């Protein structure tokens, strides 16, 4: 992995899996401690961008699951009126 920002793929074009895999690489490089200060700063900034991209994907997935598991219910008023109509 290069630390030249011009060679990094655009974060917005990455899938969750791609962003996560690159984030793991960035963390490993930072943990090795072999990078210069400038390289470390570049890697840190890239890691922050990748983490934000992953969070965006996860937030979107959470919303999709919420929409599927909690479809829009009928208004409460309609639900309350239905039993009264049966009694009449």
N, C-alpha and C positions, 0 to 999 in steps of 0.2 A: 504494500500500500504506500503510495506516494504521499508526501505531506504538502505537495504543491496544490493549493486550492483550485487552480485552473484545470487540474486533471480529475477533480472529483465530479462524479455525475450529479446532476441537479437533484437535490433532496426531494423536491416535489414530484419527481418522476419515479421514485422508488416505491416498490411494493413494501408491505410490512416486513416480509421475510428478508428482502434485500437490505432494508434499513437496519433491521435487527442484526443481521450477519455482519454488516459493516461496523455497527456500533460495538459488537463484541471484539472485532479486530482493533478498533480504536482503543478500547479499554485495555486490551492486552498490551498494546504498544506503550500506552501510558504507564501501565504497571511495571513494565520492564525497566523503565527509568533511563533508557539509553538515548532518548531523544534530546536534542538541544532545547533550550528554553523556548526559542521561536517555534520549533517543531511541536513542542508540547502544547503551546498556546494554540497553534493551528489545529492540532488534533483535538484539543479540548473544545474549541469552537465547533468543529465538525461533529463531535460527539453530542454536543448540546442540540445541534440542528437535527441530527439523526434521532435523538431521544424524543424531540418534539414531533417529528414525523411519525414515529411509532405511536406516540400518544394520540395523535390525530386519527390514525387508523383504528386504534382501540376504542376511542370515543365514538367513531362512526359505527363500528361493529356493535357497541353497546346500544346505541340508538336503534339500529336495525333490529336487534333482538328484542328490545323494549316494544317497538312498534308491532312486531309479530306476536309477542306474548301478551300484549295488552291492547287488542284492537279497540277502536272507538266503540264504546258501549252506547246503547240507546239512552236517551235522556231519562233521568230518574222520574220525571213526571209521567212519561209514557209507561214506565214500569209500574207506577203506582195506580194508574188508571185502568190498566188491564184487568186486575182482579175485580174491581168494582163493576166493570162491564159484565163479567161472568155472573155476578150475583143478581144483577137486575133482571 
